[in-house]
Amino acid sequence: AAECRAILNTDSTVLILGETGAGKGVLARWIHESGPRAGQAFVDVNCAGLPRDLLETELFGHEAGAFTGAARSKRGLLDIADGGTLFLDEVGDLEPQIQPKLLNVIEEKRFRRLGDVRSRQVDIRLIAAAYQDLGRLVREGKFRQDLYFRIHVFPIFVPPLRERREDIPLLARQLLAELARELGRGPFTLSVEAERRLQAHDWPGNIRELRNVLERTLLMTSGPVLEAAELRLTAGSGDVGDPLRLEQAERQAIEKALRGEQGRVASAA
């Protein structure tokens, strides 16, 4: 409890560890929205999603003429996050050339745009996340030890879904409500057997996979109760149906909608 209060009430760096799709980004946003910087910017950066040169200019910005094609100055994400929180997802994939610059941001609260001669002050809270063993990357010389110690102030491990199966029904109901709103449908509920089937699955893709399964099921059913037989789970636990071709999926969805509307085409559409 004391550590939780410290995480929420301070600006200390947090490192969230866990498998891909386990909910590290959701936790990072919750920490931001529950802390003193709530209401300020929350900037999410995937370090694995951009090549080094592009990630560097995205983070730090650049001045006009800094490189070929830089016709005008550009604010970086550090500028945008000023006063708020910067969330660096998959920080273990951060290129070695960028790591000392990030260390300077953490320690000195300063950074320099590409092509600029002056440093800029920045006030951010840093939350990082990694699916890799950063300690191993340090030993292999792929991650700076000093940066590792600076981001390892409050480490939090997010267990995979297969290690917290009792949470799956609650997460599924929450995701189902969100998806129904996004799709303009609902409300939907899960049958008891559907919840049991979800709990029996190993979920190698964790919450991201759970969301995908529920979204796919919603698109294929008219509801309002999702049955176990309607869940099309992906490979990982042996509980898998044959993949549908697009034409088959469309035909099944149309036929089910027609049956639900007693053959009334306009209502089914």
Accessible surface in RSA format (square Angstrom, percent):
REM  Atomic radii and reference values for relative SASA: ProtOr
REM  Chains: A
REM  Algorithm: Lee & Richards
REM  Probe-radius: 1.40
REM  Slices: 20
REM RES _ NUM      All-atoms   Total-Side   Main-Chain    Non-polar    All polar
REM                ABS   REL    ABS   REL    ABS   REL    ABS   REL    ABS   REL
RES ALA A   1   105.40  96.9  54.37  83.9  51.03 116.1  62.42  87.9  42.98 113.8
RES ALA A   2    69.02  63.5  59.69  92.1   9.33  21.2  60.55  85.3   8.47  22.4
RES GLU A   3    98.43  56.5  91.18  69.0   7.25  17.3  31.90  61.7  66.53  54.3
RES CYS A   4    61.15  46.3  57.43  64.1   3.72   8.7  21.76  55.1  39.39  42.5
RES ARG A   5   140.57  59.0 139.00  70.9   1.57   3.7  61.87  84.6  78.70  47.7
RES ALA A   6    31.65  29.1  25.28  39.0   6.37  14.5  31.18  43.9   0.47   1.2
RES ILE A   7    11.69   6.7  11.69   8.7   0.00   0.0  11.69   8.4   0.00   0.0
RES LEU A   8    29.13  16.2  29.13  20.8   0.00   0.0  29.13  20.5   0.00   0.0
RES ASN A   9   103.74  71.5  79.25  76.6  24.49  59.0  25.45  61.3  78.29  75.7
RES THR A  10    50.74  36.1  44.36  45.0   6.38  15.2  50.74  68.2   0.00   0.0
RES ASP A  11    66.08  46.3  51.11  50.9  14.97  35.4  22.69  53.4  43.40  43.3
RES SER A  12    40.43  34.2  29.08  38.8  11.35  26.1  11.32  24.1  29.11  40.8
RES THR A  13    11.65   8.3   9.69   9.8   1.96   4.7   0.00   0.0  11.65  17.6
RES VAL A  14     0.00   0.0   0.00   0.0   0.00   0.0   0.00   0.0   0.00   0.0
RES LEU A  15     0.57   0.3   0.57   0.4   0.00   0.0   0.57   0.4   0.00   0.0
RES ILE A  16     0.00   0.0   0.00   0.0   0.00   0.0   0.00   0.0   0.00   0.0
RES LEU A  17    45.22  25.2  45.22  32.3   0.00   0.0  45.22  31.8   0.00   0.0
RES GLY A  18     6.98   8.6   0.00   N/A   6.98   8.6   4.53  12.4   2.46   5.5
RES GLU A  19    60.83  34.9  57.06  43.2   3.77   9.0  38.86  75.2  21.97  17.9
RES THR A  20    68.17  48.5  62.38  63.2   5.79  13.8  49.37  66.3  18.80  28.4
RES GLY A  21     7.99   9.9   0.00   N/A   7.99   9.9   4.31  11.8   3.68   8.3
RES ALA A  22     0.68   0.6   0.00   0.0   0.68   1.5   0.00   0.0   0.68   1.8
RES GLY A  23    15.27  18.8   0.00   N/A  15.27  18.8  10.31  28.3   4.96  11.1
RES LYS A  24     9.27   4.5   7.49   4.6   1.79   4.3   2.99   2.7   6.28   6.7
RES GLY A  25    30.48  37.6   0.00   N/A  30.48  37.6  19.90  54.6  10.58  23.7
RES VAL A  26   110.92  73.0 104.50  94.6   6.42  15.5 108.48  94.3   2.43   6.6
RES LEU A  27    42.69  23.8  39.55  28.3   3.14   7.9  42.45  29.8   0.24   0.6
RES ALA A  28     0.00   0.0   0.00   0.0   0.00   0.0   0.00   0.0   0.00   0.0
RES ARG A  29   108.65  45.6 108.65  55.4   0.00   0.0  33.68  46.0  74.97  45.4
RES TRP A  30   124.62  50.0 122.18  59.1   2.43   5.7  99.59  53.1  25.02  40.6
RES ILE A  31     1.48   0.8   1.43   1.1   0.05   0.1   1.43   1.0   0.05   0.1
RES HIS A  32     8.24   4.5   5.16   3.6   3.08   7.9   5.36   5.5   2.87   3.3
RES GLU A  33    99.84  57.3  81.60  61.7  18.24  43.4  27.18  52.6  72.67  59.3
RES SER A  34    46.97  39.7  17.78  23.7  29.19  67.2  18.14  38.6  28.82  40.4
RES GLY A  35    13.04  16.1   0.00   N/A  13.04  16.1   4.63  12.7   8.42  18.9
RES PRO A  36    91.55  66.7  48.50  44.2  43.05 156.5  62.26  51.4  29.28 182.0
RES ARG A  37    25.16  10.6  24.16  12.3   1.01   2.4  14.44  19.7  10.73   6.5
RES ALA A  38    47.36  43.5  28.04  43.3  19.32  43.9  28.31  39.9  19.06  50.5
RES GLY A  39    80.29  99.0   0.00   N/A  80.29  99.0  40.17 110.2  40.12  89.9
RES GLN A  40   102.72  57.4  89.35  65.3  13.37  31.8  14.99  31.9  87.73  66.5
RES ALA A  41    37.77  34.7  21.47  33.1  16.30  37.1  32.62  45.9   5.15  13.6
RES PHE A  42    31.29  15.7   6.55   4.1  24.74  64.4   6.55   4.0  24.74  70.8
RES VAL A  43    14.93   9.8  12.25  11.1   2.67   6.4  14.93  13.0   0.00   0.0
RES ASP A  44    83.77  58.7  56.77  56.5  27.00  63.8  18.00  42.4  65.77  65.6
RES VAL A  45     4.20   2.8   1.57   1.4   2.63   6.3   4.20   3.7   0.00   0.0
RES ASN A  46    71.19  49.1  63.72  61.6   7.47  18.0  22.44  54.0  48.75  47.1
RES CYS A  47     3.90   3.0   0.00   0.0   3.90   9.2   0.00   0.0   3.90   4.2
RES ALA A  48    58.21  53.5  25.16  38.8  33.05  75.2  29.65  41.8  28.56  75.6
RES GLY A  49    53.44  65.9   0.00   N/A  53.44  65.9  27.65  75.9  25.79  57.8
RES LEU A  50    63.06  35.1  51.02  36.5  12.04  30.3  53.23  37.4   9.83  26.5
RES PRO A  51    91.96  67.0  78.83  71.9  13.13  47.7  91.18  75.3   0.78   4.9
RES ARG A  52    76.86  32.3  71.11  36.2   5.75  13.7  10.53  14.4  66.32  40.2
RES ASP A  53    95.41  66.8  89.21  88.8   6.20  14.7  38.48  90.6  56.93  56.8
RES LEU A  54    78.35  43.6  74.96  53.6   3.38   8.5  77.90  54.7   0.45   1.2
RES LEU A  55     1.34   0.7   1.34   1.0   0.00   0.0   1.34   0.9   0.00   0.0
RES GLU A  56    13.49   7.7  13.49  10.2   0.00   0.0   0.04   0.1  13.44  11.0
RES THR A  57     9.08   6.5   9.08   9.2   0.00   0.0   9.08  12.2   0.00   0.0
RES GLU A  58    40.35  23.2  39.56  29.9   0.80   1.9   4.88   9.4  35.47  29.0
RES LEU A  59     1.86   1.0   1.86   1.3   0.00   0.0   1.86   1.3   0.00   0.0
RES PHE A  60     4.18   2.1   4.18   2.6   0.00   0.0   4.18   2.5   0.00   0.0
RES GLY A  61     0.00   0.0   0.00   N/A   0.00   0.0   0.00   0.0   0.00   0.0
RES HIS A  62    16.68   9.1  16.68  11.6   0.00   0.0  12.26  12.6   4.42   5.1
RES GLU A  63    40.64  23.3  40.64  30.7   0.00   0.0  12.17  23.5  28.47  23.2
RES ALA A  64    58.82  54.1  35.82  55.3  23.00  52.3  36.10  50.8  22.72  60.2
RES GLY A  65    63.54  78.4   0.00   N/A  63.54  78.4  34.12  93.6  29.42  65.9
RES ALA A  66    36.84  33.9   0.85   1.3  35.98  81.9   7.26  10.2  29.58  78.4
RES PHE A  67    91.41  45.7  76.42  47.3  14.99  39.0  88.15  53.4   3.26   9.3
RES THR A  68   142.34 101.2 112.96 114.5  29.38  70.0  85.27 114.5  57.06  86.3
RES GLY A  69    73.32  90.4   0.00   N/A  73.32  90.4  38.71 106.2  34.61  77.5
RES ALA A  70     8.58   7.9   0.00   0.0   8.58  19.5   4.01   5.7   4.56  12.1
RES ALA A  71    93.62  86.1  57.97  89.5  35.65  81.1  68.94  97.1  24.67  65.4
RES ARG A  72   189.78  79.7 186.73  95.2   3.05   7.3  68.84  94.1 120.94  73.3
RES SER A  73    55.66  47.0  35.30  47.1  20.36  46.9  22.77  48.5  32.89  46.1
RES LYS A  74    76.91  37.5  71.81  44.1   5.10  12.1  57.27  51.6  19.63  20.9
RES ARG A  75   140.93  59.2 130.37  66.5  10.56  25.1  54.97  75.1  85.95  52.1
RES GLY A  76     0.48   0.6   0.00   N/A   0.48   0.6   0.48   1.3   0.00   0.0
RES LEU A  77    37.49  20.9  37.41  26.8   0.09   0.2  37.41  26.3   0.09   0.2
RES LEU A  78     2.01   1.1   2.01   1.4   0.00   0.0   2.01   1.4   0.00   0.0
RES ASP A  79    26.91  18.8  21.01  20.9   5.89  13.9   2.37   5.6  24.54  24.5
RES ILE A  80    79.88  45.5  69.18  51.5  10.71  25.8  70.81  51.0   9.07  24.6
RES ALA A  81     0.00   0.0   0.00   0.0   0.00   0.0   0.00   0.0   0.00   0.0
RES ASP A  82    73.84  51.7  55.24  55.0  18.60  44.0  10.26  24.1  63.58  63.4
RES GLY A  83    23.22  28.6   0.00   N/A  23.22  28.6  18.60  51.0   4.62  10.4
RES GLY A  84     0.00   0.0   0.00   N/A   0.00   0.0   0.00   0.0   0.00   0.0
RES THR A  85     0.89   0.6   0.89   0.9   0.00   0.0   0.00   0.0   0.89   1.3
RES LEU A  86     0.27   0.1   0.27   0.2   0.00   0.0   0.27   0.2   0.00   0.0
RES PHE A  87     0.99   0.5   0.99   0.6   0.00   0.0   0.99   0.6   0.00   0.0
RES LEU A  88     0.00   0.0   0.00   0.0   0.00   0.0   0.00   0.0   0.00   0.0
RES ASP A  89    26.99  18.9  26.99  26.9   0.00   0.0   0.27   0.6  26.73  26.7
RES GLU A  90    17.70  10.2  17.56  13.3   0.14   0.3   5.57  10.8  12.13   9.9
RES VAL A  91     0.04   0.0   0.04   0.0   0.00   0.0   0.04   0.0   0.00   0.0
RES GLY A  92     9.54  11.8   0.00   N/A   9.54  11.8   0.00   0.0   9.54  21.4
RES ASP A  93    48.38  33.9  30.15  30.0  18.24  43.1  15.41  36.3  32.98  32.9
RES LEU A  94     4.36   2.4   0.05   0.0   4.31  10.8   0.05   0.0   4.31  11.6
RES GLU A  95    68.35  39.2  66.78  50.5   1.57   3.7   8.72  16.9  59.64  48.7
RES PRO A  96    81.50  59.4  74.63  68.0   6.87  25.0  75.01  61.9   6.49  40.4
RES GLN A  97    97.30  54.4  84.78  62.0  12.52  29.8  47.67 101.5  49.62  37.6
RES ILE A  98     0.03   0.0   0.03   0.0   0.00   0.0   0.03   0.0   0.00   0.0
RES GLN A  99     1.41   0.8   1.41   1.0   0.00   0.0   0.00   0.0   1.41   1.1
RES PRO A 100    51.71  37.7  45.35  41.3   6.36  23.1  45.89  37.9   5.82  36.2
RES LYS A 101    82.00  40.0  76.37  46.9   5.63  13.4  61.44  55.3  20.55  21.9
RES LEU A 102     3.16   1.8   3.16   2.3   0.00   0.0   3.16   2.2   0.00   0.0
RES LEU A 103    16.77   9.3  16.77  12.0   0.00   0.0  16.77  11.8   0.00   0.0
RES ASN A 104    62.20  42.9  58.80  56.8   3.40   8.2  18.76  45.2  43.44  42.0
RES VAL A 105     0.72   0.5   0.48   0.4   0.24   0.6   0.48   0.4   0.24   0.6
RES ILE A 106    13.96   7.9   6.53   4.9   7.43  17.9   9.81   7.1   4.15  11.3
RES GLU A 107    88.94  51.1  59.62  45.1  29.32  69.8  14.90  28.8  74.04  60.4
RES GLU A 108    99.84  57.3  88.30  66.8  11.54  27.5  19.52  37.8  80.32  65.6
RES LYS A 109    76.17  37.2  76.17  46.7   0.00   0.0  54.37  48.9  21.80  23.2
RES ARG A 110    88.13  37.0  88.13  44.9   0.00   0.0  32.31  44.2  55.81  33.8
RES PHE A 111     5.70   2.9   0.84   0.5   4.86  12.7   5.70   3.5   0.00   0.0
RES ARG A 112   129.73  54.5 116.99  59.6  12.74  30.3  29.53  40.4 100.20  60.7
RES ARG A 113    25.80  10.8  23.64  12.0   2.16   5.1   0.00   0.0  25.80  15.6
RES LEU A 114    40.52  22.6  37.98  27.2   2.54   6.4  40.52  28.5   0.00   0.0
RES GLY A 115    60.72  74.9   0.00   N/A  60.72  74.9  24.77  68.0  35.95  80.5
RES ASP A 116    21.84  15.3  11.34  11.3  10.49  24.8   1.28   3.0  20.56  20.5
RES VAL A 117   137.05  90.2 115.52 104.6  21.53  51.9 118.27 102.8  18.78  50.9
RES ARG A 118   135.46  56.9 130.89  66.7   4.57  10.9  57.45  78.5  78.01  47.3
RES SER A 119    38.65  32.7  25.09  33.5  13.55  31.2   6.78  14.4  31.87  44.6
RES ARG A 120    45.61  19.2  41.66  21.2   3.95   9.4  13.35  18.2  32.26  19.6
RES GLN A 121   113.00  63.2  90.88  66.4  22.11  52.7  54.35 115.7  58.65  44.5
RES VAL A 122     3.26   2.1   0.89   0.8   2.38   5.7   2.15   1.9   1.11   3.0
RES ASP A 123    73.46  51.5  72.39  72.1   1.07   2.5  30.08  70.8  43.38  43.3
RES ILE A 124     4.96   2.8   4.25   3.2   0.71   1.7   4.25   3.1   0.71   1.9
RES ARG A 125     5.93   2.5   5.25   2.7   0.68   1.6   3.81   5.2   2.12   1.3
RES LEU A 126     7.02   3.9   4.39   3.1   2.63   6.6   4.39   3.1   2.63   7.1
RES ILE A 127     0.01   0.0   0.01   0.0   0.00   0.0   0.01   0.0   0.00   0.0
RES ALA A 128     0.00   0.0   0.00   0.0   0.00   0.0   0.00   0.0   0.00   0.0
RES ALA A 129     0.00   0.0   0.00   0.0   0.00   0.0   0.00   0.0   0.00   0.0
RES ALA A 130     0.70   0.6   0.00   0.0   0.70   1.6   0.41   0.6   0.30   0.8
RES TYR A 131   104.04  48.6  76.55  43.6  27.50  71.6  50.65  38.1  53.39  65.8
RES GLN A 132    37.35  20.9  27.44  20.1   9.91  23.6   9.89  21.1  27.45  20.8
RES ASP A 133    79.94  56.0  67.27  67.0  12.67  30.0  30.73  72.3  49.21  49.1
RES LEU A 134     5.42   3.0   2.15   1.5   3.27   8.2   2.15   1.5   3.27   8.8
RES GLY A 135    15.34  18.9   0.00   N/A  15.34  18.9  12.91  35.4   2.43   5.4
RES ARG A 136    91.89  38.6  91.89  46.8   0.00   0.0  40.22  55.0  51.67  31.3
RES LEU A 137     8.59   4.8   8.59   6.1   0.00   0.0   8.59   6.0   0.00   0.0
RES VAL A 138    27.64  18.2  17.31  15.7  10.33  24.9  17.31  15.0  10.33  28.0
RES ARG A 139   180.56  75.8 141.47  72.1  39.09  93.1  77.03 105.3 103.53  62.7
RES GLU A 140    84.67  48.6  52.27  39.5  32.40  77.2  37.08  71.7  47.59  38.9
RES GLY A 141    67.48  83.2   0.00   N/A  67.48  83.2  33.29  91.4  34.19  76.6
RES LYS A 142   121.80  59.4 111.91  68.7   9.89  23.6  70.05  63.0  51.76  55.1
RES PHE A 143     6.12   3.1   0.00   0.0   6.12  15.9   1.85   1.1   4.27  12.2
RES ARG A 144    93.95  39.4  85.70  43.7   8.25  19.6  30.25  41.3  63.70  38.6
RES GLN A 145   104.82  58.6  98.62  72.1   6.20  14.8  18.37  39.1  86.45  65.6
RES ASP A 146    57.09  40.0  49.40  49.2   7.69  18.2  36.68  86.3  20.41  20.4
RES LEU A 147     0.00   0.0   0.00   0.0   0.00   0.0   0.00   0.0   0.00   0.0
RES TYR A 148    40.45  18.9  40.45  23.0   0.00   0.0  17.04  12.8  23.41  28.9
RES PHE A 149   124.91  62.5 111.40  69.0  13.52  35.2 112.04  67.9  12.87  36.8
RES ARG A 150    81.52  34.2  81.50  41.5   0.02   0.0  24.34  33.3  57.18  34.7
RES ILE A 151     0.01   0.0   0.01   0.0   0.00   0.0   0.01   0.0   0.00   0.0
RES HIS A 152    61.51  33.6  50.76  35.3  10.75  27.5  28.63  29.5  32.88  38.3
RES VAL A 153    65.42  43.0  41.73  37.8  23.69  57.1  47.85  41.6  17.57  47.6
RES PHE A 154    35.28  17.7  35.28  21.9   0.00   0.0  35.28  21.4   0.00   0.0
RES PRO A 155    54.20  39.5  41.81  38.1  12.39  45.0  42.16  34.8  12.05  74.9
RES ILE A 156    40.29  22.9  36.21  27.0   4.08   9.8  40.23  29.0   0.05   0.1
RES PHE A 157   125.35  62.7 103.49  64.1  21.85  56.9 103.49  62.7  21.85  62.5
RES VAL A 158    16.47  10.8  15.38  13.9   1.09   2.6  16.47  14.3   0.00   0.0
RES PRO A 159    44.56  32.5  44.56  40.6   0.00   0.0  44.56  36.8   0.00   0.0
RES PRO A 160     3.47   2.5   3.47   3.2   0.00   0.0   3.47   2.9   0.00   0.0
RES LEU A 161     0.00   0.0   0.00   0.0   0.00   0.0   0.00   0.0   0.00   0.0
RES ARG A 162    90.05  37.8  77.32  39.4  12.73  30.3  27.07  37.0  62.97  38.2
RES GLU A 163   114.62  65.8  79.32  60.0  35.30  84.0  36.75  71.1  77.87  63.6
RES ARG A 164    35.89  15.1  35.76  18.2   0.13   0.3  12.91  17.6  22.98  13.9
RES ARG A 165    77.80  32.7  76.14  38.8   1.66   4.0  41.27  56.4  36.54  22.1
RES GLU A 166   128.85  74.0 106.60  80.6  22.25  53.0  62.47 120.8  66.38  54.2
RES ASP A 167    49.01  34.3  48.14  47.9   0.88   2.1   7.82  18.4  41.20  41.1
RES ILE A 168     0.03   0.0   0.03   0.0   0.00   0.0   0.03   0.0   0.00   0.0
RES PRO A 169    15.81  11.5  15.76  14.4   0.05   0.2  15.81  13.1   0.00   0.0
RES LEU A 170   113.16  63.0 113.10  80.9   0.06   0.2 113.10  79.4   0.06   0.2
RES LEU A 171    36.48  20.3  36.48  26.1   0.00   0.0  36.48  25.6   0.00   0.0
RES ALA A 172     0.00   0.0   0.00   0.0   0.00   0.0   0.00   0.0   0.00   0.0
RES ARG A 173   114.14  47.9 107.08  54.6   7.06  16.8  52.57  71.8  61.57  37.3
RES GLN A 174   102.24  57.2  94.16  68.8   8.08  19.2  30.94  65.9  71.30  54.1
RES LEU A 175    17.51   9.8  17.51  12.5   0.00   0.0  17.51  12.3   0.00   0.0
RES LEU A 176     2.90   1.6   2.52   1.8   0.38   1.0   2.71   1.9   0.19   0.5
RES ALA A 177    47.92  44.1  38.15  58.9   9.77  22.2  46.63  65.7   1.30   3.4
RES GLU A 178    49.58  28.5  48.58  36.8   1.00   2.4  14.28  27.6  35.30  28.8
RES LEU A 179     1.33   0.7   1.33   1.0   0.00   0.0   1.33   0.9   0.00   0.0
RES ALA A 180     5.54   5.1   5.48   8.5   0.05   0.1   5.48   7.7   0.05   0.1
RES ARG A 181   168.32  70.7 143.29  73.0  25.02  59.6  77.50 105.9  90.82  55.0
RES GLU A 182   117.42  67.4  77.92  58.9  39.50  94.0  46.86  90.6  70.56  57.6
RES LEU A 183    59.41  33.1  34.74  24.9  24.67  62.0  39.44  27.7  19.97  53.7
RES GLY A 184    69.39  85.6   0.00   N/A  69.39  85.6  37.92 104.1  31.48  70.5
RES ARG A 185    83.84  35.2  62.17  31.7  21.67  51.6  44.21  60.4  39.63  24.0
RES GLY A 186    42.45  52.3   0.00   N/A  42.45  52.3   5.07  13.9  37.38  83.7
RES PRO A 187   120.73  88.0 110.85 101.0   9.88  35.9 116.02  95.8   4.71  29.3
RES PHE A 188    23.62  11.8   4.70   2.9  18.92  49.2   4.81   2.9  18.81  53.8
RES THR A 189    79.37  56.5  76.70  77.8   2.67   6.4  71.47  96.0   7.89  11.9
RES LEU A 190    17.97  10.0   0.00   0.0  17.97  45.2   0.00   0.0  17.97  48.4
RES SER A 191    20.21  17.1  13.20  17.6   7.01  16.1  20.21  43.0   0.00   0.0
RES VAL A 192    97.46  64.1  93.87  85.0   3.59   8.7  94.43  82.0   3.03   8.2
RES GLU A 193    95.13  54.6  93.43  70.7   1.69   4.0  47.70  92.3  47.43  38.7
RES ALA A 194     0.00   0.0   0.00   0.0   0.00   0.0   0.00   0.0   0.00   0.0
RES GLU A 195    35.35  20.3  35.33  26.7   0.02   0.1   4.44   8.6  30.92  25.2
RES ARG A 196   141.38  59.4 135.54  69.1   5.84  13.9  47.54  65.0  93.84  56.9
RES ARG A 197    53.39  22.4  47.75  24.3   5.65  13.4  26.13  35.7  27.27  16.5
RES LEU A 198     0.08   0.0   0.08   0.1   0.00   0.0   0.08   0.1   0.00   0.0
RES GLN A 199    54.17  30.3  53.16  38.9   1.01   2.4  11.39  24.3  42.78  32.4
RES ALA A 200    73.36  67.4  46.79  72.2  26.57  60.4  57.33  80.7  16.02  42.4
RES HIS A 201     0.53   0.3   0.00   0.0   0.53   1.4   0.44   0.4   0.10   0.1
RES ASP A 202    50.96  35.7  50.82  50.6   0.14   0.3   9.09  21.4  41.87  41.8
RES TRP A 203     0.00   0.0   0.00   0.0   0.00   0.0   0.00   0.0   0.00   0.0
RES PRO A 204    73.41  53.5  51.41  46.9  22.01  80.0  55.96  46.2  17.45 108.5
RES GLY A 205    27.22  33.6   0.00   N/A  27.22  33.6  25.03  68.7   2.18   4.9
RES ASN A 206     0.00   0.0   0.00   0.0   0.00   0.0   0.00   0.0   0.00   0.0
RES ILE A 207    29.42  16.7  29.42  21.9   0.00   0.0  29.42  21.2   0.00   0.0
RES ARG A 208   134.58  56.5 128.98  65.7   5.60  13.3  58.48  79.9  76.10  46.1
RES GLU A 209    15.46   8.9  12.98   9.8   2.48   5.9  15.06  29.1   0.40   0.3
RES LEU A 210     0.00   0.0   0.00   0.0   0.00   0.0   0.00   0.0   0.00   0.0
RES ARG A 211    67.13  28.2  67.13  34.2   0.00   0.0  26.83  36.7  40.30  24.4
RES ASN A 212    71.89  49.6  68.27  66.0   3.62   8.7  13.57  32.7  58.32  56.4
RES VAL A 213     0.21   0.1   0.09   0.1   0.13   0.3   0.09   0.1   0.13   0.3
RES LEU A 214     0.00   0.0   0.00   0.0   0.00   0.0   0.00   0.0   0.00   0.0
RES GLU A 215    60.68  34.8  60.68  45.9   0.00   0.0   7.44  14.4  53.24  43.5
RES ARG A 216    83.56  35.1  80.96  41.3   2.60   6.2  52.32  71.5  31.24  18.9
RES THR A 217     2.39   1.7   0.76   0.8   1.62   3.9   2.10   2.8   0.29   0.4
RES LEU A 218     0.01   0.0   0.01   0.0   0.00   0.0   0.01   0.0   0.00   0.0
RES LEU A 219   100.97  56.2  82.36  58.9  18.61  46.8  82.85  58.2  18.13  48.8
RES MET A 220    38.90  20.1  30.70  20.3   8.20  19.5  20.21  17.2  18.69  24.8
RES THR A 221     8.16   5.8   1.77   1.8   6.39  15.2   4.00   5.4   4.16   6.3
RES SER A 222    60.33  51.0  37.57  50.1  22.76  52.4  29.32  62.4  31.02  43.5
RES GLY A 223    24.99  30.8   0.00   N/A  24.99  30.8   1.35   3.7  23.63  52.9
RES PRO A 224    89.69  65.4  87.71  80.0   1.98   7.2  89.55  73.9   0.14   0.9
RES VAL A 225    62.94  41.4  54.25  49.1   8.69  20.9  54.25  47.1   8.69  23.6
RES LEU A 226     0.00   0.0   0.00   0.0   0.00   0.0   0.00   0.0   0.00   0.0
RES GLU A 227    82.00  47.1  82.00  62.0   0.00   0.0  37.63  72.8  44.37  36.2
RES ALA A 228    22.08  20.3  20.76  32.0   1.32   3.0  20.93  29.5   1.16   3.1
RES ALA A 229    96.51  88.7  61.29  94.6  35.22  80.1  70.65  99.5  25.86  68.5
RES GLU A 230    40.36  23.2  28.98  21.9  11.38  27.1  30.17  58.3  10.19   8.3
RES LEU A 231     2.98   1.7   0.00   0.0   2.98   7.5   0.00   0.0   2.98   8.0
RES ARG A 232    68.29  28.7  66.06  33.7   2.23   5.3  21.09  28.8  47.20  28.6
RES LEU A 233     5.58   3.1   0.00   0.0   5.58  14.0   0.00   0.0   5.58  15.0
RES THR A 234    54.41  38.7  49.93  50.6   4.48  10.7  52.01  69.9   2.40   3.6
RES ALA A 235    76.57  70.4  63.88  98.6  12.69  28.9  64.10  90.3  12.48  33.1
RES GLY A 236    48.53  59.8   0.00   N/A  48.53  59.8  21.40  58.7  27.12  60.7
RES SER A 237    40.28  34.0   5.90   7.9  34.38  79.2  13.71  29.2  26.57  37.2
RES GLY A 238    74.96  92.4   0.00   N/A  74.96  92.4  38.87 106.7  36.09  80.8
RES ASP A 239    46.24  32.4  40.78  40.6   5.46  12.9  22.69  53.4  23.55  23.5
RES VAL A 240    72.90  48.0  40.49  36.7  32.42  78.1  41.44  36.0  31.47  85.3
RES GLY A 241    32.74  40.4   0.00   N/A  32.74  40.4  25.40  69.7   7.34  16.4
RES ASP A 242   122.37  85.7 114.51 114.0   7.86  18.6  31.08  73.1  91.29  91.0
RES PRO A 243   125.29  91.3 101.31  92.4  23.98  87.2 110.68  91.4  14.61  90.8
RES LEU A 244    53.08  29.6  24.32  17.4  28.76  72.3  24.90  17.5  28.18  75.8
RES ARG A 245   160.22  67.3 153.68  78.3   6.54  15.6  59.32  81.1 100.90  61.2
RES LEU A 246   125.83  70.1 114.79  82.1  11.04  27.7 119.46  83.9   6.37  17.1
RES GLU A 247    97.43  55.9  92.28  69.8   5.15  12.3  66.48 128.6  30.95  25.3
RES GLN A 248    87.12  48.7  83.74  61.2   3.37   8.0  27.34  58.2  59.77  45.3
RES ALA A 249    18.75  17.2  18.46  28.5   0.29   0.7  18.70  26.3   0.05   0.1
RES GLU A 250    91.83  52.7  87.06  65.9   4.77  11.4  32.31  62.5  59.52  48.6
RES ARG A 251   159.42  66.9 155.93  79.5   3.49   8.3  47.70  65.2 111.73  67.7
RES GLN A 252    88.55  49.5  84.26  61.6   4.29  10.2  29.69  63.2  58.86  44.6
RES ALA A 253    29.28  26.9  23.12  35.7   6.15  14.0  24.31  34.2   4.97  13.2
RES ILE A 254   103.68  59.0 100.58  74.9   3.11   7.5 103.58  74.6   0.10   0.3
RES GLU A 255    65.38  37.5  63.60  48.1   1.78   4.2  26.85  51.9  38.53  31.5
RES LYS A 256    55.41  27.0  54.51  33.4   0.90   2.1  41.09  37.0  14.32  15.3
RES ALA A 257    26.00  23.9  23.49  36.3   2.51   5.7  25.44  35.8   0.57   1.5
RES LEU A 258    54.44  30.3  53.95  38.6   0.49   1.2  54.24  38.1   0.20   0.5
RES ARG A 259   160.85  67.5 140.32  71.5  20.53  48.9  80.58 110.1  80.27  48.6
RES GLY A 260    45.60  56.2   0.00   N/A  45.60  56.2  27.96  76.7  17.63  39.5
RES GLU A 261    57.32  32.9  57.32  43.4   0.00   0.0   4.65   9.0  52.67  43.0
RES GLN A 262   133.36  74.6 100.70  73.6  32.66  77.8  62.89 133.9  70.47  53.4
RES GLY A 263    48.17  59.4   0.00   N/A  48.17  59.4  27.92  76.6  20.25  45.4
RES ARG A 264   128.89  54.1 121.88  62.1   7.01  16.7  66.47  90.8  62.42  37.8
RES VAL A 265   109.56  72.1 104.91  95.0   4.65  11.2 104.91  91.2   4.65  12.6
RES ALA A 266    93.59  86.1  67.80 104.6  25.79  58.7  75.07 105.7  18.52  49.1
RES SER A 267    64.86  54.8  33.22  44.3  31.64  72.9  18.67  39.8  46.18  64.7
RES ALA A 268    25.80  23.7   5.70   8.8  20.10  45.7   7.35  10.4  18.45  48.9
RES ALA A 269   117.34 107.9  47.60  73.5  69.74 158.7  73.07 102.9  44.28 117.3
END  Absolute sums over single chains surface
CHAIN  1 A    14280.3      11308.2       2972.1       7808.4       6471.9
END  Absolute sums over all chains
TOTAL         14280.3      11308.2       2972.1       7808.4       6471.9
